[in-house]
Amino acid sequence: MLEAEARIATNEASRYLTEVALAWVHTYPVRYDAITAEVELPGGELVMTADGDSLSLRLVGPEGEGFEAAKRMVAEHVDRAAGRDAGVRCVWNQLS
């Protein structure tokens, strides 16, 4: 299994989390509230956590192109949600 994480410094973490979760609610299994979200993507399981000054993302999934595609898809959605905030971008750190 592969793991990647991203941490985005922002005061809008809950809003970003909600926007990303809502973007997938009709396509993938999603559980969310204002603080946490879990999304079962084809390439892995995404967990997002919002606190007062950051949005943390963790993606866990099997090795392969599906995992890389999931990382790209999540980053695109987060970047789109943060589009109005200069300098806010999703950058993944590979853990394993």
C-alpha positions in Angstrom: 0.0 0.0 0.0 1.1 3.5 -0.8 0.6 6.6 1.4 0.8 10.3 0.5 -0.1 13.4 2.5 -0.5 17.1 1.9 -1.0 19.9 4.4 -2.3 23.2 3.1 -2.1 26.3 5.3 -5.3 28.2 5.1 -8.1 29.7 7.3 -10.6 28.3 4.8 -9.9 24.6 5.5 -13.5 23.7 6.3 -14.8 25.4 3.2 -12.3 23.6 1.0 -13.0 20.3 2.6 -16.8 20.7 2.1 -16.4 21.8 -1.6 -14.2 18.9 -2.4 -16.5 16.4 -0.6 -19.6 17.8 -2.4 -17.9 17.5 -5.7 -17.8 13.7 -5.3 -20.9 13.0 -3.3 -22.8 11.7 -6.3 -19.9 9.8 -7.8 -18.1 8.0 -5.0 -18.9 7.0 -1.4 -18.4 10.1 0.7 -18.8 10.8 4.4 -18.2 14.3 5.7 -18.9 17.1 8.1 -17.3 20.4 8.6 -14.2 18.9 10.2 -13.5 15.6 8.5 -14.2 13.8 5.2 -13.6 10.3 3.9 -13.8 9.6 0.2 -13.5 6.2 -1.4 -11.8 7.0 -4.8 -11.0 4.3 -7.4 -7.2 4.7 -6.6 -7.4 4.9 -2.8 -9.1 6.2 0.3 -8.8 9.9 0.9 -9.2 11.4 4.4 -9.3 15.1 4.9 -9.2 17.0 8.2 -9.8 20.7 8.7 -8.5 22.6 11.6 -8.3 26.3 12.3 -5.4 27.1 10.1 -4.9 24.1 7.7 -6.4 21.3 5.7 -4.6 18.0 6.0 -5.1 15.3 3.3 -4.0 11.6 3.5 -4.4 9.2 0.6 -3.8 5.5 1.0 -4.1 3.0 -1.9 -2.6 0.2 -3.9 0.6 0.8 -5.9 -0.1 1.7 -9.5 -1.4 4.2 -11.9 -4.8 4.4 -10.0 -3.0 5.9 -7.0 -1.2 8.4 -9.0 -4.4 9.4 -10.9 -6.2 9.8 -7.5 -3.4 12.1 -6.3 -3.8 14.2 -9.4 -7.6 14.3 -9.2 -7.6 15.3 -5.5 -5.0 18.0 -6.1 -7.0 19.4 -9.0 -10.2 19.6 -6.9 -8.4 21.2 -3.9 -6.7 23.7 -6.2 -10.0 24.6 -7.8 -11.7 25.1 -4.4 -8.8 27.3 -3.4 -8.6 29.1 -6.7 -9.4 32.5 -5.2 -6.6 32.2 -2.6 -3.2 33.0 -4.1 -0.4 30.6 -3.2 -2.7 27.8 -1.9 -1.9 24.6 -3.8 -2.0 20.9 -3.0 1.4 19.4 -3.0 1.7 15.7 -2.1 4.5 14.2 0.0 5.0 10.5 -0.6 5.2 8.6 2.7 5.5 5.0 1.3 
